[in-house]
Amino acid sequence: MLHYVPNIGFIIAAVPAILLTLIQLGAGTAALATAGYLIVDLMLGNVFETRLMGRRLGLSTLVVFLSLIFWGRLLGLIGMVLSVPFTMALKFA
């Protein structure tokens, strides 16, 4: 669910899981979990979501990133979570 927040959501979601893996299973397994999170995030965030967002919503990657910064500064974490819907609302207004 946190992957919805562009660019930093996966980090927030991965940290507890990686820390738990480190505590329970050791450094080697935690490194594998970290690599798995990075690979999945790179594929989802940079390949699939970018293409879908560009085609379906008509927003460029730059606009999504700038809206994340703008809404995050304006409304904090809630603004980051809702940055794309807010930007789409402005686009249709």
Backbone bond lengths (Angstrom), bond angles and torsions (degrees), N, CA, C in turn:
res aa  C-N    CA-C-N  psi(-1)  N-CA   C-N-CA  omega(-1)  CA-C   N-CA-C  phi
1 M - - - 1.435 - - 1.532 110.80 -
2 L 1.315 118.20 -35.57 1.460 120.41 -179.28 1.527 112.74 -73.55
3 H 1.313 116.93 -14.11 1.458 119.08 177.05 1.529 110.81 -65.34
4 Y 1.315 116.10 -15.55 1.459 121.81 177.37 1.529 111.36 -63.15
5 V 1.334 117.09 -31.30 1.466 121.04 177.24 1.522 107.21 -75.19
6 P 1.329 118.81 115.57 1.463 120.18 -176.01 1.524 112.67 -62.53
7 N 1.298 115.67 140.84 1.457 126.31 170.25 1.524 116.11 71.56
8 I 1.302 120.62 -33.33 1.464 119.55 -178.63 1.519 113.62 -121.76
9 G 1.297 117.82 -10.54 1.456 120.72 -177.12 1.513 113.15 -62.48
10 F 1.328 117.37 -40.14 1.451 119.49 -178.94 1.525 110.74 -67.56
11 I 1.320 118.05 -30.99 1.466 120.84 178.49 1.525 109.63 -66.80
12 I 1.328 115.86 -44.27 1.461 120.27 178.74 1.531 110.22 -61.96
13 A 1.317 116.96 -37.69 1.462 120.94 -179.62 1.527 111.99 -75.32
14 A 1.332 117.81 -32.87 1.463 121.02 -174.26 1.524 113.30 -80.33
15 V 1.311 118.50 -31.61 1.466 121.21 -174.13 1.529 112.66 -57.86
16 P 1.338 120.81 -50.08 1.469 118.36 179.40 1.528 113.59 -61.39
17 A 1.329 116.84 -40.29 1.462 120.31 -179.75 1.520 111.44 -65.74
18 I 1.314 116.91 -41.20 1.471 120.31 -179.34 1.524 110.40 -70.15
19 L 1.327 117.76 -40.30 1.462 120.17 176.70 1.523 111.79 -63.03
20 L 1.314 117.41 -41.50 1.456 121.30 177.25 1.528 111.16 -63.55
21 T 1.322 116.72 -41.05 1.462 120.94 176.90 1.520 110.70 -64.03
22 L 1.307 116.96 -40.74 1.458 121.05 178.51 1.525 110.98 -62.45
23 I 1.312 117.60 -43.27 1.466 121.75 -178.57 1.528 111.04 -69.06
24 Q 1.330 116.59 -43.52 1.460 119.82 -173.38 1.529 113.80 -85.47
25 L 1.322 117.54 -38.46 1.465 119.60 -169.77 1.524 114.84 -117.05
26 G 1.322 118.52 -10.73 1.458 120.50 176.62 1.516 113.37 104.65
27 A 1.324 113.29 175.22 1.464 120.92 -173.49 1.526 112.79 -69.67
28 G 1.317 118.08 -37.71 1.465 120.68 -178.62 1.513 112.41 -62.99
29 T 1.308 116.33 -46.60 1.462 120.70 179.15 1.525 110.68 -68.58
30 A 1.329 117.37 -35.86 1.464 120.16 177.08 1.529 110.75 -64.51
31 A 1.324 116.95 -36.84 1.465 120.53 176.53 1.529 110.83 -64.75
32 L 1.334 116.73 -40.41 1.464 120.00 176.66 1.531 111.38 -65.44
33 A 1.323 116.74 -39.73 1.466 120.28 177.60 1.523 110.29 -63.97
34 T 1.335 116.91 -40.96 1.463 121.00 177.99 1.524 110.55 -62.52
35 A 1.329 116.42 -44.73 1.465 120.15 178.40 1.522 110.94 -62.20
36 G 1.322 117.14 -39.68 1.460 120.94 178.22 1.520 111.69 -63.39
37 Y 1.329 116.40 -45.24 1.467 120.00 177.47 1.522 111.19 -60.76
38 L 1.320 117.29 -42.76 1.463 120.42 -179.13 1.524 111.56 -64.63
39 I 1.313 117.11 -43.97 1.466 120.49 -178.97 1.528 110.74 -64.13
40 V 1.328 115.95 -46.85 1.467 119.36 -179.91 1.521 110.40 -62.87
41 D 1.330 117.12 -43.84 1.461 119.59 -179.30 1.515 112.01 -65.49
42 L 1.311 117.87 -41.92 1.460 119.88 179.27 1.518 111.22 -61.84
43 M 1.321 116.76 -41.43 1.461 119.50 179.25 1.530 111.32 -68.39
44 L 1.325 116.66 -46.43 1.464 119.44 -178.82 1.526 111.92 -68.53
45 G 1.325 115.99 -50.86 1.461 120.45 -173.45 1.513 114.68 -71.50
46 N 1.315 117.31 -38.13 1.460 119.55 -172.92 1.521 113.97 -97.90
47 V 1.304 117.85 -22.02 1.462 119.32 -177.05 1.530 110.90 -107.52
48 F 1.311 116.20 -63.32 1.459 119.68 -171.44 1.526 113.37 -73.75
49 E 1.332 116.97 -51.93 1.461 119.31 -176.45 1.518 112.74 -65.42
50 T 1.315 116.91 -38.72 1.462 119.85 -179.86 1.519 110.82 -62.82
51 R 1.322 116.67 -43.63 1.462 119.83 179.04 1.520 111.45 -66.36
52 L 1.325 116.41 -45.04 1.458 119.33 -179.92 1.518 111.70 -64.69
53 M 1.324 116.59 -42.83 1.453 120.08 -179.11 1.524 110.68 -65.40
54 G 1.306 116.55 -41.15 1.454 119.80 179.01 1.514 112.84 -65.05
55 R 1.325 115.87 -41.82 1.467 119.60 -177.88 1.526 112.43 -76.99
56 R 1.299 115.89 -47.31 1.469 120.04 -172.48 1.526 112.92 -78.88
57 L 1.319 117.08 -40.77 1.459 120.22 -173.76 1.522 113.85 -100.33
58 G 1.301 117.14 -19.76 1.451 120.13 -178.04 1.523 113.18 75.31
59 L 1.337 117.33 25.59 1.466 121.63 178.21 1.524 109.13 -109.86
60 S 1.312 116.19 135.45 1.453 119.20 175.82 1.520 109.79 -80.28
61 T 1.318 115.82 163.78 1.462 120.97 178.59 1.518 110.75 -61.06
62 L 1.315 117.85 -38.34 1.463 121.66 179.15 1.527 111.16 -63.22
63 V 1.320 116.79 -41.97 1.462 120.37 179.08 1.528 110.43 -64.22
64 V 1.319 117.20 -40.96 1.465 120.87 178.43 1.529 109.95 -62.70
65 F 1.323 117.32 -44.90 1.463 121.09 -179.66 1.528 111.33 -64.99
66 L 1.321 117.11 -44.49 1.465 120.10 179.15 1.526 111.82 -66.63
67 S 1.326 117.01 -35.25 1.462 118.95 177.19 1.519 110.74 -68.32
68 L 1.321 117.50 -34.35 1.466 121.10 175.30 1.523 110.63 -60.50
69 I 1.312 116.44 -45.01 1.464 120.58 179.59 1.527 110.54 -66.36
70 F 1.321 117.35 -47.67 1.461 121.38 -177.34 1.526 111.56 -61.61
71 W 1.332 117.27 -54.78 1.459 120.54 -176.60 1.521 111.27 -68.79
72 G 1.334 117.31 -30.68 1.458 120.04 176.28 1.517 112.06 -66.27
73 R 1.318 116.96 -41.25 1.473 120.30 177.87 1.529 111.41 -69.84
74 L 1.326 115.74 -34.60 1.456 119.95 -177.58 1.533 112.29 -76.36
75 L 1.335 117.47 -44.85 1.466 121.08 -172.66 1.533 114.71 -121.67
76 G 1.319 117.65 3.98 1.459 120.28 178.85 1.525 112.10 76.56
77 L 1.327 115.77 -146.44 1.460 121.61 -175.61 1.527 112.54 -62.27
78 I 1.319 116.80 -38.80 1.465 119.88 177.69 1.527 110.46 -62.70
79 G 1.320 117.12 -37.88 1.458 120.85 176.83 1.511 111.88 -64.50
80 M 1.334 116.82 -36.10 1.462 119.70 177.37 1.522 111.06 -66.82
81 V 1.315 116.24 -42.53 1.465 120.00 -179.75 1.523 110.75 -64.16
82 L 1.318 116.70 -38.46 1.463 121.06 -175.69 1.526 113.47 -101.06
83 S 1.321 118.32 16.29 1.463 120.79 -175.17 1.535 112.88 -62.07
84 V 1.314 117.66 -43.58 1.465 119.45 -178.96 1.533 110.85 -68.83
85 P 1.347 119.97 -46.95 1.472 117.57 176.87 1.525 113.41 -60.91
86 F 1.344 117.59 -39.02 1.461 119.59 177.61 1.525 111.15 -62.39
87 T 1.324 116.42 -42.50 1.465 120.48 -179.34 1.530 110.53 -66.63
88 M 1.333 116.84 -38.79 1.464 119.89 177.14 1.526 110.42 -65.20
89 A 1.332 117.47 -36.93 1.462 120.47 177.96 1.513 110.69 -63.89
90 L 1.341 116.69 -40.31 1.458 119.90 176.74 1.518 112.25 -67.62
91 K 1.323 115.92 -34.25 1.458 120.05 179.51 1.531 110.96 -66.11
92 F 1.323 117.39 -38.86 1.465 121.01 -177.91 1.522 112.59 -84.49
93 A 1.325 117.00 -13.97 1.482 119.52 -178.06 1.507 112.08 -75.51
